[in-house]
Each structure stands twice: as C-alpha cells, then as structure tokens.
Amino acid sequence: MNGTTSNAFRASSKLGDLFASLPVNDHAQQWADIELTAQSLANDLRVRDVDQQSALGKTLLPQTLTSLLKSATDGAAVPKPPQKPAIYELLRVGANLCMDHDENRSYLLEAGFPQTVLALLEGYAENVKPEQAGIDPLPMSIADLKIVKTAIGVLLNASFGYEPVKTRLVSLEAALTILKLSIALYPPGAWLRAAPPANGESTTPDEVSEEEWTLRSGLSQWAWRAISELREEAGEDTKDRAVFTPDALPYLVRALQAFVPPYGAPPASLPSALVRTLAAADYTALEECAGLLESLCMDVEDVRAALARGLAAPAEHGGVRVLAEMLAFVDAGDYAPHWGAEPDAGAGRRKGFDRCKAALVKAVVEVAGEEKNVEVLWDGADPARPGGAFVDQMVRWIRTHGGAEKNRDDLIVCATLSLGNIVRRDAHSKAVVDPPIALAPDLASLLVPEADVQVKHGVVGLLKNLSQVKENRAILGRAGIIQKLASSGLFSDKVDMLEMVQVYAIGIAKHLCNGEADNTLALLLPDPKQPEEPTLYPQIMALVRRSDTVAIKSEGTRVFVNAIKTLWSADAASKEADWAERRKEAMEKLVTPQCAAALAQLIGRSKKYAILINEGVVALSLLSTHATGGLVVLDAIMNPLPVETPRSGAFAVPMSAGPAADSPAVGTPRRALDMLVSCLRNPDGRLPAEVRANICALLGHLGRAGVVPESRAHDLRVLQEECREVLEGAAKDANPVGAAAKRVLETWGQ
C-alpha cells in the first residue's frame, strides 16, 4: 500500500468517525473537519488509481457519504452556510469515486447516494418557477453554484453508461430537475443583458461576474450532458416520453428567446475567452432545447395537446406562452451577432441554427397535426378574424412571404403544412377559401417553377385538403390552380423521386375536376388567353404511364375518370356561346387509345378495390357513347395489359380506394375483359351488385348497332362469346344484376 492509498483510506475512515460523532459534535468546527477530510480524499481520488478506487468502494465509504450528505442538509431545502463547503467536498468524493467505475456506481446506488444528491438538487429547484426561469439568472451564491454544478457532475458520472443508475434517475424525474436548474441558473443570452449582481463574496464586482458566469455556463454544459445520458436510457423510440412531461415545456422554450431580437452586446467586463465559452453554452442550450421540443412534439400526445391549449391559456405552462414563443423563434429568430467574432465556430453554428429552425417548424406542424388540436387551435369567436391567432399567423406568413422575394421558405412550409392539418374540417376549409381570408390566390402565386420543392410540398398538401370540399372547387379553379399545377414542374420526371408531392398534386386535380366542368376544361385545354402555356392532362398521362407506383398510376387515372364523368354530364345550355365547342374539343382529348388504356389498366390492377373497378367501368361506358368511343373502348378491354411490377412501400395501395372486395381472379388478368368476366362470376358474392350491373351496361352498349364499326365485328363477336356463358348464368337470378344481364343478351340478339 503506497502513501497515497494509505492517506485515502485514513481519510475514508476518518469520515466515518466524524459521522459517528455528529450527534454530539454537530457544530461548525465538526463540519470544517469533514470538509478538510473530504477534500483530501477527493484530491487523492483525482489521481487515476483503479485499485485504490475499487478498494475504497468496497468499504463503508458509499454509506458514509450518503449519511453525511443527508445530515448536512438536515431536511432543509437549501443547505445552511456552515455545511456548504463540506457538502461541496463530499460531492467531489462521490463524483471521483464512481468515475468510469461501474462497480462503485453500483455501491453508491445501493447506498442511495445518487438519490440523495438528486434530493439536494430538488431543494434548490423549489425556488424555480416557470414564469421566472430564464428571464434573469436566479441569484445564487458562489458556494451554492459550486454545489449545484458538482451535484450535477455526480449524477453525470454515476449514470454515464450505467443503466441501473439511469433507470432510477429517470423514474425520479431527474432530467426535469436538472433542466429547471440549468435554465434558471444559466438563462441563455442573459449574460448579454447584464452580469449577475454581486453577492458580497468578492470585493471586485468584475471578478464576481467572471467567476459566476464561468460557474453558470459550466453548470449548463454539464446539465445538458447529464440530460442526454438520461434520454439514452429510455430507448430510441420513447426516450423523451419517459424522461420529460409537458412540465418541461416552459423551461425548454427559454433557450429560444436568446436568439430573437433585440440582442445585447457582450459586456466589456468579460474577457474574450469567457465570451467564447458563454456563446458556446448558449448554442448548446439552443441545440438541445430545439431537439427536445421537436422530439417531444413528435412522440408525446400530451405535449402536443398542452402546447395547443397553452396558446390561448398561458396558465397551462405557468404563465409562459410556449407555442407563441416557438412561433416567434421560427418567425424572427436569427444568428447571434457576436458569432461573427468567431469565423470558424460561427459558420458551424449558423448551419446548426438552421437545423434548429427546421426542428421547430416540424414541432409546430406536429402540434397542428394532432387530431385533438384541430378545434383547439381553431378559434371562431371573431368573425372578422376566422380561425383565431394561430390561423391568422399562418395566413400572414403565407401572404407576407409569398411574394417575389420568397426569402422565407421555412415560414411558407410551416404555414402551409400546419394549415393543411387544421383544414381537415370542412367548415375550416371553407373559411380559409372564403373571404375575409380568401387564400386561394396567394397559394396559386406560390406554385411557380422556381419555388423550392418543400414549398411546393406544403402548398399542394394544403390545396389537396381544400379541394376536397365541394364548395371550394370553383373558387380554387378561378384562382388558376389547375394552370399553376401545369406550369409548376411537379409532374416532371425530375420530381418522380418525390412521390408524395406528386400524389398530392394529382389529388388536387382529381377533386377539382369532380363535378366542375370549367376546371375540367382547364385540365384538358390551353387557356385561350395563354395558348402557349402547358396543360395538365398530358403531364398526368405521361406520369401515369412511366410510374411504377400504384398510387400514382391509379390516382392519376382517377383524374381522367372524374374528367369524363364531369364533361359527359355537363349542361352547355347555360354557358357562353363557345363553351359547347370547347367541351367538345375537351371530350375528344379523352376519347383516345391512351386514356382508354389507362382506364382498362385501372380495372385490371384493382381486383381488391371494387370502387376502382367501378370507376373504370363507368368511365369506359361513357367514353363508348362518343361517336368514336366504341372502338377505342373495345380495343382497351380486349388488348393485353402491360405487365406491371409496382414497388412495395408507402404507395403500394391506391389512396381513397374504399372497402376492399377481393376479385375471384387468380393472379393478374391478361386483359381487362378477363377481370370483367371474373367480376361477373363473383363466386364469393363479395362484389357489389352495382358494379356488376355497370359491367353489364358497358358490355351491352358495346354490342349496340353502330357503336363498334362493322370492320371490327369479328372482335366484337369474340368479346360476346367470351362473356355469353357468364351473362346467361347471371340472367337466371331474379335481382338487378340478373335484369342487367338479360338486357345485355337482348341487346346482343338484335
């Protein structure tokens, strides 16, 4: 045993003796002896000697440290002055004893030392209130700052890579206690406003300021390391759900305020090295808080709900307007001016700051995306301001930053995605399109080729939801949405990798053409005032033909279905003189082999989706009523279908396809006709009668005189022979399908 080891064991034994004599010697001198003895032991443990560390851990030292720490606080929230130096040294002993030593971590946990240290921190945290934390530094003496910082260091050392301690601390909500103290004692950016007041522990105010800010910033850095360690314990998927509750929100949002103007200048009394340290501490706090806010909003429903409630009721967060502060940061937050003094570090921080902005945008969108928050965030109390404060903010961002400069894409993305979530209610959707908001022209102005694809994503996502409401479709059409989609570049093969954006854009066209003839004409024909501009129909057709994603192929084809149904049922009598001519021209754009083939392929690939089969059948039936449509439709259903190998994944199933109805066909049909025959057989009875009756109507019409040219009579007879048996079987049933089948056979017999 060397001299250092002997000294350490003597100090450890003496601490035990001093504790044993506390009941009769609990006075200032006794605590001074404890301080000096613990200081000696802590200094010895700083020398890396694993054997000594292991040997001391197996003694009664862990229990002695715990007992002395409990006696020093004696149940008080904050230790009394005579005990503070001793507490500081006892904490140093504990921190050094378990440094990189799992066995000693276990001994300390068994003795209750980390729990006692946490109780000490909780006493200090009792003075921290949500409405005060982060505004000005919590006044605290140098002695207390040292205790808090070292206590956090103990918890960091005890938990680092050691799950049993982490688990216990997580269960005791240690992360929230550490967070509260960190933000209260080191409010990011507060050092730019004024140095903490002198507290009498130094004769030189500048000296006090430097020492205090060094302690406070170091405490903050240790706190974030400890919080990160505790977050890792809970697991990647649920880490923040286990570590933090909504109670953390008013503390997390305080770090954002340091990066919203106005900014202060670094005090002249602080040396440049300390200024760099404080700037780094501010940036660390911002990164950690932004990441936590994003994670909590994504993972914890209670957090999303609390943020929405707190927008109108700050009492939700102890008087702190958390969501409003998040919006203010997204809107006005900027790089700290003093970063310019550190070119290398500043460049990295600017990139990190942009990531923080993006994290907050995601957090806000997640709050708006919570189903339960739709009515909470929508405030209809003031008719002159539909939607209330949150909706008004999103609308202003779109209007203010949707002009020619377009220098705030982040605000456009946040606003469009958030509004897209909120307008899932029809009433909300109508209010956004109707005056006084009347947002359609502003959204149209954003759909320009040069717009960032994320902006386009947000805009088309919002428009897709707005277009689902029948009353909105004509208004959106008059705003030129169809034409803007055509010129946006979203259907270019360069955008094919962004399938969700294309699916949204297709959805807009599908809804706008549903029952709106003017929108359908805009889809198919150039604007007479701008005939050189591209139209949307051929772009969707090209995308449908080249895509290997089922949702795009099928949803794109449903645009054609709606266009056909709308034009074939449109009444030209109430329109302008040339409207009927334009309708005729548009219909001819649809009565083509390409369009009919797309409809046949929709039928062929949709054996599990009765609604899609029915839409394809109805559209083909309408096409066949055109003067040249019979032959086009006959070829479409008789020609072999292309072999499709759709990619699996998020888009493997068509959107909005409705209830599944498994087709009795085995595998992929060779032709659309094979799918139609299989549907008519319907051996398991799962296909709706309406679909089978519509198939009969299509087959019957193709057999009418003059629908298919005499030159193709042979092909028509082939179709009839392949269908006759199943139709004769169906005709025996006394139901609507039987009646429809009889009509087909009667028509064919003419």
Secondary structure, 3 states (H helix, E strand, C coil): CCHHHHHHHHHHHHHHHHHHCHHHHCCHHHHHHHHHHHHHHHHHHHCCCHHHHHHHHCCCHHHHHHHHHHHHHCCCCCCCHHHHHHHHHHHHHHHHHCCCCHHHHHHHHHHCHHHHHHHHHHHHHCCCCCCCCCCCCCCCCHHHHHHHHHHHHHHHHHHCCCHHHHHHHHHCCHHHHHHHHHHHHCCCCHHHCCCCCCCCCCCCHHHHHHHHHHHHHHHHHHHHHHHHHHHHHCCCCCHHHHHCCHHHHHHHCHHHHCCCCCCCCCCCCCCHHHHHHHHHHHHHHHHHHHHHHHHHHHHCHHHHHHHHHHHHCHHHHCCCCHHHHHHHHHHHCCCCHHHHHCHHHHHHHHHHHHHHHHHHHHHHHHHHHCHHHHHHHCCCCCCCCCCHHHHHHHHHHHHHCCCCCCCCHHHHHHHHHHHHHHCCCHHHHHHHHCCCCCCHHHHHHHCCCCCCHHHHHHHHHHHHHHHCCHHHHHHHHHCCHHHHHHHCCCCCHHHCCCHHHHHHHHHHHHHHCCCCHHHHHHHHCCECCECCCCCHHHHHHHHHHHCCCHHHHHHHHHHHHHHHHHHHHCCHHHCCCCHHHHHHHHHHHHCCHHHHHHHHHHHHHCCCEHHHHHHHHHHHHHHHCCCCHHHHHHHHHHCECCCCCCCCCCCCCCCCCCCECCCCCCCCCCEHHHHHHHHHHCCCCCCCHHHHHHHHHHHHHHCCCCCCCHHHHHHHHHHHHHHHHHHHHHHCCCCHHHHHHHHHHHHHCC
